[in-house]
Amino acid sequence: MIPVSGFEGRLIAVFGLGRSGLTAARALKAGGALPVLWDDSVSSRMQAEAEGFVVEDLTRADWSDFAALVLSPGAPLTHPKPHWTVGKAKAAGVEVVGDIELFARAIAALPGAERPKVVAITGTNGKSTTTALIGWVLKQAGRTVHVGGNIGIGVLALPAPTPGAVYVIEVSSYQLDLTTSFAPDVAILTNISPDHLDRHGGMEGYVAAKARIFTHADLSLVGVDEERGRRLADGLAAAQRSGTRISTSAHPGESRDPVLSSEKPAVEDNDRSNPAQTDHPKNWVPAFAGMSGEMEGAPGRLSIGGETVADLTKARSLAGRHNAQNAAFAWAAARALGVSHEAATQGLLSFPGLAHRMEEVARLGRVRFVNDSKATNADAARQALSSYERSFWIAGGRAKAGGIDDLEDLFPRVVEAFLIGEAAGPFAARLGETPHRISGDMASAVKAAAEAAAATGREEVVLLSPAAASFDQYPDFEARGEAFRAAVLNLGATPSGHG
């Protein structure tokens, strides 16, 4: 646990007692604060009381007594309308914060020599893989690494800071909305596409929330394959902020195979003031002294200035253009923290992959089964579909705005689609003449897809990449992915040795 100081002896309202809320209450109590907890769920309140916390109906509380409100990221700050606790806090002049802001303050309160490094990752898609990949690379390089936040362990439940440690933190737009002083050493934005727009009042609010990750960052790594990312990078460059662009195309925005390059170094190669700089160009991450350069990733390699710096052809868990970009982020972040070129590259090659994200779970004869359950929108599914020339695609669930409309250009790669959940009918209508059938449930879809794939006699892929939320049939995408895994293994498939 990371104790949060600064509120000693003061009352702090905590609303929402899920993973982040209850953890925040523990961290505040450990730092000397007096948290007062509330949740709409009776069972959550009972758990808090069992731990000895003060549980009080905040609708009846005197809000002038509170020093702050710690709001669950699941409760709306602004849209569709502010949560009632936000209204009470603002009326009483009480600041509203989240667990990431508390983490930021806990780190900032440490003496400089004792302060750990922080790498923060956000984005619409790819942030979990990039977070896990960076954590893996740093651990393989011998660093003390703690990975958490919006992935895995809540940030304040991670081990207490020690000198030389690195926190690799995934942060959501909801969490960033509740920050004011978060200052990561390396801040990463993987990409931006429409998502959670109801919670941010539209695309402009969503982008603004994501951009908060760069407000106090020392170094910014910005995905520029989309126009919004390029605009953010341009803004950082205009403000003379330190960072670099990360792309999968030499000319972001154009549809073409990448020719990877960067501009001239912003500092001389022999400048040792930056730990990422060495005397050889392939050991150099461009533009750390300013947003003047660009690093790019293509399937199978990372390059700078036309020179390959990392051959990823042997990295089984980094297939596809999107994973090349994830690898570029990880390589650049590791190098910025002083990891050698060789150690960073070896870490990429040995990465075992992230569960439910392009995860090969098993084989049956010549058929591979890939679990991409984390693809809860069309943009995420695009990354998986574009990684295979042919696939037997399992899709569906609770559709998001636009459904699979944006995937039409990839339909020719789908040998046959097997549709599940609420979206089965609408997806079937959108697929049109692309071969498909409505399977309804996961087990039926897996069985039918496996039989169809095996019948070709070729090396084939059965791909679960739903392009939809899971909540119609499962509590979350993890449960959906495990249902896929179980259905595959029930066919007698041999589990893969990694993932």
C-alpha positions as CSV (number, residue, x, y, z in Angstrom):
1,M,0.0,0.0,0.0
2,I,1.1,3.6,-0.7
3,P,0.1,5.8,2.3
4,V,-1.3,9.2,1.4
5,S,-0.2,12.0,3.6
6,G,-1.3,15.6,3.6
7,F,-4.7,15.1,5.2
8,E,-3.7,14.2,8.7
9,G,-6.5,14.5,11.2
10,R,-8.9,15.8,8.5
11,L,-12.2,14.3,7.3
12,I,-12.2,13.0,3.7
13,A,-15.4,11.9,2.0
14,V,-15.0,8.7,-0.1
15,F,-17.8,7.8,-2.5
16,G,-17.8,4.5,-4.4
17,L,-16.3,1.5,-2.7
18,G,-15.1,-0.6,-5.6
19,R,-11.4,-1.4,-6.1
20,S,-10.1,2.1,-6.3
21,G,-12.4,3.6,-3.6
22,L,-11.8,1.2,-0.8
23,T,-8.1,1.1,-1.6
24,A,-8.0,4.9,-1.5
25,A,-9.7,4.8,1.9
26,R,-7.1,2.4,3.3
27,A,-4.2,4.6,1.9
28,L,-5.7,7.8,3.4
29,K,-6.2,6.1,6.8
30,A,-2.6,4.9,6.7
31,G,-1.5,8.5,6.1
32,G,-3.4,9.8,9.1
33,A,-6.6,11.0,7.4
34,L,-10.1,10.3,8.7
35,P,-12.0,8.8,5.7
36,V,-15.8,8.8,5.8
37,L,-17.2,6.2,3.3
38,W,-20.4,5.7,1.4
39,D,-21.7,3.6,-1.5
40,D,-25.1,2.9,-2.9
41,S,-24.4,-0.9,-2.5
42,V,-25.3,-2.3,0.9
43,S,-22.7,-5.1,0.5
44,S,-20.0,-2.6,-0.2
45,R,-20.9,-0.6,2.9
46,M,-20.9,-3.8,5.0
47,Q,-17.4,-4.6,3.8
48,A,-16.2,-1.2,4.7
49,E,-17.7,-1.4,8.1
50,A,-16.1,-4.8,8.6
51,E,-12.7,-3.2,8.0
52,G,-13.4,-0.6,10.7
53,F,-14.2,2.4,8.5
54,V,-16.7,5.0,9.3
55,V,-19.6,4.6,7.0
56,E,-22.0,7.5,6.8
57,D,-24.8,8.5,4.5
58,L,-23.2,11.4,2.6
59,T,-26.5,12.8,1.6
60,R,-27.0,13.9,5.2
61,A,-23.4,14.9,6.0
62,D,-22.2,18.4,6.7
63,W,-19.9,18.9,3.7
64,S,-18.2,21.9,5.2
65,D,-16.4,19.4,7.5
66,F,-14.6,17.6,4.6
67,A,-11.2,18.5,3.2
68,A,-11.8,16.6,0.0
69,L,-14.1,14.2,-1.9
70,V,-12.4,11.1,-3.3
71,L,-14.7,10.1,-6.2
72,S,-14.9,6.7,-7.8
73,P,-14.0,6.9,-11.5
74,G,-17.2,5.1,-12.2
75,A,-19.2,8.1,-10.9
76,P,-19.7,11.0,-13.5
77,L,-17.7,14.1,-12.8
78,T,-19.5,16.3,-15.4
79,H,-21.6,14.3,-17.9
80,P,-24.3,13.2,-18.5
81,K,-24.6,15.2,-15.3
82,P,-22.4,15.5,-12.2
83,H,-22.9,12.9,-9.6
84,W,-24.8,14.3,-6.6
85,T,-21.7,14.1,-4.4
86,V,-19.9,16.4,-6.9
87,G,-22.6,18.9,-6.5
88,K,-22.4,18.9,-2.7
89,A,-18.6,19.1,-2.8
90,K,-18.6,22.1,-5.1
91,A,-21.3,23.9,-3.1
92,A,-19.1,23.5,0.0
93,G,-15.9,24.4,-1.8
94,V,-14.5,20.9,-1.3
95,E,-12.0,19.7,-3.9
96,V,-12.8,16.5,-5.9
97,V,-10.0,14.1,-6.6
98,G,-9.4,10.5,-7.6
99,D,-7.0,7.7,-6.7
100,I,-4.4,8.7,-9.4
101,E,-4.3,12.3,-7.9
102,L,-3.8,10.8,-4.4
103,F,-1.0,8.7,-5.8
104,A,0.6,11.8,-7.5
105,R,0.6,13.7,-4.2
106,A,2.0,10.7,-2.3
107,I,5.0,10.6,-4.7
108,A,5.5,14.3,-4.8
109,A,5.7,14.4,-1.0
110,L,8.8,12.3,-1.0
111,P,12.3,13.8,-0.9
112,G,13.7,14.0,-4.4
113,A,16.3,11.2,-3.8
114,E,13.6,8.8,-2.6
115,R,11.2,9.5,-5.4
116,P,10.5,6.6,-7.8
117,K,10.0,7.0,-11.5
118,V,6.5,6.9,-13.0
119,V,5.4,5.9,-16.5
120,A,1.8,6.5,-17.3
121,I,-0.1,5.2,-20.2
122,T,-3.5,6.1,-21.6
123,G,-5.4,5.8,-24.9
124,T,-8.6,4.4,-26.4
125,N,-7.0,1.1,-27.4
126,G,-3.6,-0.6,-26.7
127,K,-3.0,1.0,-23.3
128,S,-3.2,-2.3,-21.4
129,T,-0.8,-4.1,-23.7
130,T,1.6,-1.2,-23.7
131,T,1.4,-1.0,-19.9
132,A,2.1,-4.7,-19.5
133,L,4.9,-4.6,-22.1
134,I,6.7,-1.7,-20.5
135,G,6.5,-3.4,-17.1
136,W,7.9,-6.6,-18.6
137,V,10.8,-4.9,-20.4
138,L,11.8,-3.0,-17.3
139,K,11.6,-6.1,-15.1
140,Q,13.7,-8.1,-17.5
141,A,16.3,-5.3,-17.3
142,G,16.5,-5.8,-13.6
143,R,14.4,-2.8,-12.4
144,T,12.1,-2.9,-9.4
145,V,8.7,-2.4,-11.2
146,H,5.1,-2.1,-10.0
147,V,2.4,-2.3,-12.6
148,G,-1.2,-1.3,-11.9
149,G,-3.8,1.5,-12.0
150,N,-6.6,0.8,-14.5
151,I,-5.0,-2.6,-15.2
152,G,-4.7,-5.2,-12.5
153,I,-4.0,-3.8,-9.0
154,G,-5.4,-0.4,-8.0
155,V,-2.6,2.2,-8.0
156,L,-2.7,2.9,-4.2
157,A,-2.6,-0.9,-3.4
158,L,0.8,-1.2,-5.1
159,P,3.9,-1.5,-2.9
160,A,5.2,1.6,-1.1
161,P,7.8,3.6,-2.9
162,T,11.4,2.8,-2.8
163,P,14.4,4.6,-4.4
164,G,15.0,3.4,-7.9
165,A,11.6,1.7,-8.3
166,V,9.4,2.4,-11.4
167,Y,5.6,2.6,-11.3
168,V,4.0,1.7,-14.7
169,I,0.4,3.0,-14.4
170,E,-2.4,2.6,-16.9
171,V,-4.8,5.5,-16.5
172,S,-8.3,5.9,-18.0
173,S,-10.0,9.1,-19.1
174,Y,-12.2,8.9,-16.0
175,Q,-9.2,8.8,-13.7
176,L,-7.4,11.6,-15.6
177,D,-10.5,13.8,-15.3
178,L,-9.9,13.7,-11.5
179,T,-6.2,14.8,-11.6
180,T,-4.6,18.2,-11.1
181,S,-1.0,17.5,-10.2
182,F,-0.2,14.1,-11.8
183,A,3.4,14.4,-13.1
184,P,4.7,11.2,-14.7
185,D,8.3,11.0,-15.8
186,V,7.1,9.5,-19.1
187,A,3.5,10.0,-20.3
188,I,2.2,7.9,-23.2
189,L,-0.9,8.4,-25.4
190,T,-1.4,5.3,-27.6
191,N,-4.3,6.6,-29.8
192,I,-7.6,8.3,-29.6
193,S,-10.9,7.2,-31.2
194,P,-14.5,7.8,-30.1
195,D,-15.3,6.1,-26.8
196,H,-17.1,7.0,-23.5
197,L,-18.4,10.1,-25.2
198,D,-21.4,10.2,-22.9
199,R,-19.1,10.6,-19.9
200,H,-17.2,13.5,-21.4
201,G,-19.8,15.5,-23.2
202,G,-18.6,14.5,-26.6
203,M,-15.3,14.0,-28.4
204,E,-13.8,17.4,-27.4
205,G,-14.2,16.5,-23.7
206,Y,-12.8,13.0,-24.2
207,V,-9.7,14.3,-25.9
208,A,-9.2,17.0,-23.3
209,A,-9.4,14.3,-20.5
210,K,-6.8,12.2,-22.3
211,A,-4.5,15.2,-22.9
212,R,-4.4,15.8,-19.1
213,I,-1.7,13.1,-18.9
214,F,0.8,15.5,-20.5
215,T,0.0,18.5,-18.3
216,H,3.0,18.0,-15.9
217,A,4.9,15.2,-17.7
218,D,8.7,15.3,-18.1
219,L,8.6,13.4,-21.4
220,S,5.6,12.8,-23.7
221,L,5.3,9.9,-26.2
222,V,2.4,10.6,-28.5
223,G,0.7,8.2,-30.9
224,V,0.2,10.1,-34.1
225,D,-1.5,7.7,-36.4
226,E,-4.8,9.6,-35.9
227,E,-5.4,13.3,-36.6
228,R,-6.3,14.0,-32.9
229,G,-2.9,12.6,-31.8
230,R,-1.1,14.7,-34.3
231,R,-2.8,17.8,-33.1
232,L,-1.8,17.0,-29.5
233,A,1.8,16.4,-30.6
234,D,1.8,19.7,-32.5
235,G,0.5,21.5,-29.4
236,L,3.2,20.0,-27.2
237,A,5.8,21.0,-29.8
238,A,4.6,24.5,-29.9
239,A,4.8,24.7,-26.1
240,Q,8.4,23.3,-26.4
241,R,7.6,20.3,-24.3
242,S,10.0,17.3,-24.4
243,G,8.8,14.2,-26.2
244,T,8.5,12.3,-29.5
245,R,5.9,11.1,-31.9
246,I,5.3,7.4,-32.3
247,S,3.7,6.1,-35.5
248,T,3.3,3.1,-37.8
249,S,3.6,5.2,-40.9
250,A,6.3,7.5,-42.2
251,H,3.5,9.8,-43.2
252,P,0.8,9.5,-40.5
253,G,-2.7,9.7,-41.8
254,E,-1.8,8.0,-45.1
255,S,-2.6,4.4,-45.8
256,R,0.8,2.9,-46.8
257,D,3.4,0.6,-45.6
258,P,5.7,2.4,-43.1
259,V,9.2,3.5,-44.1
260,L,10.5,4.3,-40.6
261,S,12.4,7.5,-40.1
262,S,13.0,10.4,-37.8
263,E,14.3,13.9,-38.2
264,K,17.7,15.2,-37.2
265,P,18.7,14.8,-33.6
266,A,17.8,17.7,-31.4
267,V,21.1,17.3,-29.6
268,E,24.4,15.9,-30.6
269,D,24.9,12.1,-30.4
270,N,27.7,12.5,-27.9
271,D,25.6,14.6,-25.5
272,R,25.6,12.5,-22.3
273,S,23.1,14.8,-20.5
274,N,20.3,12.6,-21.6
275,P,20.5,8.9,-20.4
276,A,18.8,7.8,-23.7
277,Q,21.6,9.3,-25.8
278,T,24.7,7.2,-26.8
279,D,27.4,7.5,-29.4
280,H,25.6,5.3,-31.9
281,P,22.4,6.3,-33.8
282,K,20.7,3.0,-33.3
283,N,20.9,3.5,-29.5
284,W,19.2,6.9,-29.7
285,V,15.6,7.7,-29.2
286,P,14.9,10.9,-31.2
287,A,13.6,14.2,-30.0
288,F,13.8,13.8,-26.2
289,A,15.0,17.4,-26.2
290,G,11.9,18.5,-28.1
291,M,9.0,17.3,-30.2
292,S,11.0,17.5,-33.4
293,G,11.5,13.9,-34.3
294,E,9.5,10.7,-34.9
295,M,10.0,7.1,-34.1
296,E,8.0,4.5,-36.0
297,G,7.1,0.8,-35.8
298,A,6.3,-1.7,-38.5
299,P,5.3,-5.3,-38.2
300,G,8.5,-7.1,-37.4
301,R,10.8,-4.1,-36.7
302,L,11.4,-0.8,-35.1
303,S,13.4,1.8,-37.0
304,I,14.8,5.3,-36.6
305,G,16.2,7.3,-39.5
306,G,15.7,4.4,-41.8
307,E,17.9,2.1,-39.7
308,T,16.3,-0.9,-37.9
309,V,17.0,-0.7,-34.2
310,A,15.0,-3.8,-33.2
311,D,14.1,-6.9,-35.2
312,L,10.8,-8.2,-33.8
313,T,10.2,-11.1,-36.2
314,K,10.8,-13.5,-33.4
315,A,8.5,-11.8,-31.0
316,R,5.5,-14.2,-31.1
317,S,3.3,-11.9,-28.9
318,L,3.8,-8.7,-30.9
319,A,2.1,-9.6,-34.2
320,G,0.5,-6.8,-36.2
321,R,1.0,-3.1,-36.9
322,H,-0.6,-2.1,-33.6
323,N,1.8,-4.2,-31.6
324,A,4.7,-2.7,-33.5
325,Q,3.5,0.7,-32.2
326,N,3.1,-0.7,-28.7
327,A,6.7,-2.0,-28.9
328,A,7.9,1.4,-30.1
329,F,6.3,3.0,-27.0
330,A,7.9,0.4,-24.7
331,W,11.3,0.6,-26.3
332,A,11.3,4.4,-26.1
333,A,10.1,4.5,-22.5
334,A,12.7,2.0,-21.4
335,R,15.5,3.9,-23.2
336,A,14.3,7.1,-21.6
337,L,14.7,5.5,-18.2
338,G,18.3,4.4,-19.0
339,V,17.7,0.8,-20.1
340,S,20.3,-0.2,-22.7
341,H,19.3,-0.8,-26.3
342,E,20.1,-4.5,-26.0
343,A,18.2,-5.1,-22.8
344,A,15.1,-3.2,-24.1
345,T,15.1,-5.2,-27.3
346,Q,15.5,-8.5,-25.5
347,G,12.6,-7.6,-23.3
348,L,10.4,-7.0,-26.3
349,L,11.3,-10.4,-27.8
350,S,10.6,-12.3,-24.6
351,F,7.2,-10.7,-23.8
352,P,4.6,-13.4,-23.2
353,G,1.6,-11.4,-24.2
354,L,-1.4,-10.0,-22.4
355,A,-4.4,-12.2,-21.5
356,H,-7.4,-11.5,-23.7
357,R,-5.5,-9.3,-26.1
358,M,-4.3,-11.2,-29.3
359,E,-3.7,-14.1,-27.0
360,E,-3.2,-17.5,-28.7
361,V,-4.8,-19.9,-26.3
362,A,-4.7,-23.2,-28.0
363,R,-4.3,-25.2,-31.2
364,L,-6.3,-28.0,-32.7
365,G,-4.7,-29.6,-35.7
366,R,-3.9,-26.8,-38.1
367,V,-6.2,-24.3,-36.4
368,R,-5.1,-21.6,-34.0
369,F,-7.5,-20.0,-31.5
370,V,-6.9,-16.4,-30.6
371,N,-8.5,-14.7,-27.7
372,D,-9.0,-10.9,-28.3
373,S,-11.9,-10.5,-25.9
374,K,-10.6,-7.1,-24.9
375,A,-11.6,-5.7,-28.3
376,T,-14.8,-4.1,-27.0
377,N,-15.1,-1.7,-29.9
378,A,-14.6,-1.7,-33.7
379,D,-11.3,0.2,-33.6
380,A,-9.8,-2.5,-31.2
381,A,-11.2,-5.3,-33.4
382,R,-9.6,-3.7,-36.4
383,Q,-6.2,-4.2,-35.0
384,A,-6.8,-8.0,-34.7
385,L,-8.6,-8.5,-38.0
386,S,-5.9,-6.6,-39.9
387,S,-3.2,-8.9,-38.4
388,Y,-4.5,-12.0,-40.2
389,E,-5.0,-12.4,-44.0
390,R,-7.8,-14.9,-43.1
391,S,-9.8,-15.5,-40.0
392,F,-13.0,-17.3,-38.8
393,W,-14.3,-14.4,-36.8
394,I,-16.4,-14.6,-33.6
395,A,-18.0,-11.2,-32.9
396,G,-20.9,-9.7,-31.1
397,G,-22.1,-8.7,-27.6
398,R,-23.6,-5.4,-26.7
399,A,-22.8,-3.1,-29.7
400,K,-21.3,0.4,-29.3
401,A,-22.2,3.4,-31.4
402,G,-21.4,2.6,-35.1
403,G,-21.3,-1.2,-34.5
404,I,-18.9,-2.7,-37.1
405,D,-19.5,-0.1,-39.8
406,D,-15.9,1.0,-39.8
407,L,-14.6,-2.5,-40.4
408,E,-16.2,-3.0,-43.8
409,D,-12.8,-2.8,-45.6
410,L,-11.7,-5.8,-43.6
411,F,-14.7,-8.0,-44.4
412,P,-12.8,-9.6,-47.3
413,R,-10.4,-11.1,-44.8
414,V,-13.2,-12.8,-42.9
415,V,-13.7,-16.4,-44.2
416,E,-16.9,-16.6,-42.1
417,A,-18.2,-14.8,-39.1
418,F,-19.9,-16.4,-36.1
419,L,-22.1,-13.9,-34.2
420,I,-23.1,-13.9,-30.6
421,G,-25.1,-11.8,-28.1
422,E,-27.4,-8.8,-28.6
423,A,-25.5,-7.5,-31.6
424,A,-25.8,-10.8,-33.6
425,G,-28.7,-9.5,-35.7
426,P,-27.4,-6.0,-36.5
427,F,-23.9,-7.4,-37.2
428,A,-25.4,-10.0,-39.6
429,A,-27.2,-7.2,-41.4
430,R,-24.1,-5.1,-41.7
431,L,-22.0,-8.1,-42.9
432,G,-24.3,-8.5,-45.9
433,E,-22.8,-11.0,-48.3
434,T,-19.8,-11.8,-46.1
435,P,-20.4,-15.4,-45.0
436,H,-21.8,-15.4,-41.5
437,R,-24.1,-17.3,-39.2
438,I,-25.8,-16.4,-35.9
439,S,-24.5,-18.7,-33.3
440,G,-26.0,-17.0,-30.2
441,D,-23.7,-18.2,-27.5
442,M,-19.9,-18.7,-27.2
443,A,-19.8,-22.5,-27.0
444,S,-21.9,-22.8,-30.2
445,A,-19.8,-20.2,-32.0
446,V,-16.5,-21.8,-31.1
447,K,-17.6,-25.3,-32.1
448,A,-19.0,-24.1,-35.5
449,A,-15.9,-21.9,-36.2
450,A,-13.5,-24.7,-35.3
451,E,-15.3,-27.1,-37.6
452,A,-15.4,-24.6,-40.5
453,A,-11.7,-23.8,-40.1
454,A,-10.7,-27.4,-39.9
455,A,-12.6,-28.2,-43.1
456,T,-10.4,-26.1,-45.2
457,G,-7.3,-28.2,-44.5
458,R,-5.2,-25.1,-44.3
459,E,-3.5,-23.2,-41.5
460,E,-6.4,-21.1,-40.1
461,V,-7.2,-18.8,-37.2
462,V,-10.4,-18.7,-35.2
463,L,-10.4,-15.2,-33.8
464,L,-12.6,-13.9,-30.9
465,S,-12.5,-10.2,-31.4
466,P,-16.0,-9.1,-30.5
467,A,-16.1,-5.4,-31.5
468,A,-18.7,-5.0,-28.7
469,A,-19.0,-4.8,-25.0
470,S,-19.5,-8.0,-23.0
471,F,-22.3,-7.0,-20.6
472,D,-25.2,-8.7,-22.4
473,Q,-23.8,-12.1,-21.6
474,Y,-20.8,-11.7,-19.2
475,P,-19.8,-9.4,-16.3
476,D,-16.7,-8.2,-18.2
477,F,-14.4,-9.0,-21.1
478,E,-12.2,-11.2,-18.9
479,A,-15.1,-13.5,-18.2
480,R,-15.9,-13.6,-21.9
481,G,-12.3,-14.4,-22.8
482,E,-12.3,-17.3,-20.2
483,A,-15.5,-18.6,-21.7
484,F,-13.8,-18.7,-25.1
485,R,-10.8,-20.4,-23.6
486,A,-13.0,-23.0,-21.9
487,A,-15.0,-23.7,-25.0
488,V,-11.8,-24.2,-27.1
489,L,-10.3,-26.6,-24.6
490,N,-13.5,-28.5,-24.4
491,L,-13.0,-29.4,-28.1
492,G,-9.8,-31.1,-27.1
493,A,-7.4,-28.4,-28.3
494,T,-3.9,-28.3,-26.9
495,P,-3.2,-25.2,-24.8
496,S,-0.5,-22.9,-26.2
497,G,2.7,-22.6,-24.2
498,H,2.5,-18.8,-23.7
499,G,0.1,-16.0,-23.2
